[in-house]
Amino acid sequence: MPEKSPFFRQFRTAREFVTIVHDNVHVMNQITINTSYTPLVSWQRLMAGSAGPVTVMVIILIVIWYIAVIFMNTPWQIDKFKRAHQQWTTWELVQGTMQQRRPVIPAPHQVLVELYKTVVQKNVTSRRSLVYHSAVTLSSTLLGFLTGGLLGIFLAVGIVHVKSLDKSLMPWIIASQTIPILAIAPMVIVVLGAIGLKGLIPKSIISMYLCFFPVAISMVKGLRSPDPLQLDLMRTFSASKSQVFFKLRWQSALPYLFTSLKVSVAISLVGAIVAELPTGAQAGLGSRLLAGSYYGQTVQIWAALVAASVLAAGLVSLIGVVERVVFKRMGAH
Amino acid sequence: MKTKVQAGGVSQSPVIDIQDLSLVFKTADGPVNALHEISLTVQRGDFVSFIGPSGCGKTTLLRVIADLEQPTGGRIQVNGMSPHEARLARAYGYVFQAAALYPWRTIERNVALPLEIAGIGRDEQRRRVDQFLELVELQDFKKKFPWQLSGGMQQRASIARALCVRPELLLMDEPFGALDEIVRDHLNEQLLKLWLKTNKTIVFVTHSIPEAVFLSKRIVVMSPRPGRVIDIIDTNFPTQRTLDIRETPEFIEIAHRVREGLRSGHD
């Protein structure tokens, strides 16, 4: 019986739906934090849990990364030796590729050193601190996420309850996403700046624009997910529309809501970063990326990318935690 | 007819009064006669079963009584009101084939759901939930979630949920259809006891002949294409009966008559 209940059926498909996003973020997360490996543990025991395969995968990725570093940075290193009229051994060449100040691809340890310098060694209020820039990006991400999420929910509630809105609003919601907002984000920021909107607000508008869509689409589906039997039951109780909403539709839609929120928060961050690119490199991870590419500071770019992925992973898993707590209270097993 | 009912006094008036009721569904393949000129009265305190093969309109008829479907012809009154008014007055409790408990609510909160919707106070809610969970012998499971209960227990909880608004009329749509034989027998006995204890009027849809004969005071035999009533059989079993009566000649005779009716409807 419980397996048949539509609520948990949704729950499972919803879980499947986010797997892609979640797994990717998880792997990114692992790259930065999971470096513990004990070769003494037997291979089978290592591969039994989830930590083992993930660790092995991370090691493989790091090895590929180092190989790429050697190949990509070699031409410039050879140039450098030639210009200095210096003889070199293969080992010196390999070492050289990992110590360049502006490498094509920085080595993992260079990124870690940069992260250490900009996260731990700098005061968090310093403009050189990655924590400061992350916080700037995080604030517009969250503002855009909250407003976009709420907008999406309100649109869905309207669409589900008002027939004319369903016919009139839905095409516009779909059409809104055919605009490549990320491509024109710089333009939008400039235009909004011209009418006096500067700083946090225009950035979060970009995030909001990206966020409301998955929430609206999922919530329309979720609010319509109660089966005819559950709705008939409400009818036999002569429940009002708002009672049907608060006692049936809302709960049925929650699995859809959390799925869409996970997608939303990740694209909200992307929106915030892109929106930071044209602000004249003032603050935020986006401006760090822009400044980095402007001055050829690839290590700085990669450090900012790692910070962004850690931020995304943190936000998505935070929603995952809230989801688990909510569903536990709702009796999920 | 109406004057006669009024002359007889309110207590004599039928709970359900159906005259020449028809329902035609418009489908892509043309109209379907789901119900055809059905006339039927159900008296207060009756236990009436609708029996018939699938497609005979027995569930549709019950849904018309509950104002879940709209008839296209004829007249129907529930408690002297239109089905719509009766639904708004919460005159009936409805038990579906599936328990349809909300998985995010505990058993007690599921049972309390219609009370919450009716705007009944917390204390009274708690009192009634306890009362009706005890009636269906689920008082020890009120903190559990639906998935922690067996199918039979879930259906008992849904019966408690239908009863807790204290309706005069209980409409049951194949409530035990999805359960196995042993559980079904047990619940049939329990339902009979519950009926005797509460004095409700029960309208019960089933496709099981033994179930219909065992439970009912009157059996309405229905037939498909078009959905119509072909026989109404009164039973006269003692009120305090057990499943043993299924072996008596009277039981077998009535079951035989029901089966004959069903068979004739098929030709």
Interface residues (C-beta under 8 A of the other chain):
Chain A: M1 P2 S5 F7 F8 L229 Q230 D232 L233 M234 R235 T236 F237 S238 A239 Q243 K247 L248 Q251 M330 G331 H333
Chain B: A66 D67 L68 R87 L88 R90 Y92 G93 Y94 F96 A98 A99 A100 Y102 P103 W104 R105 T106 L113 P114 E116 I117 A118 F145 P146 W147 S150 G151 Q154 V165
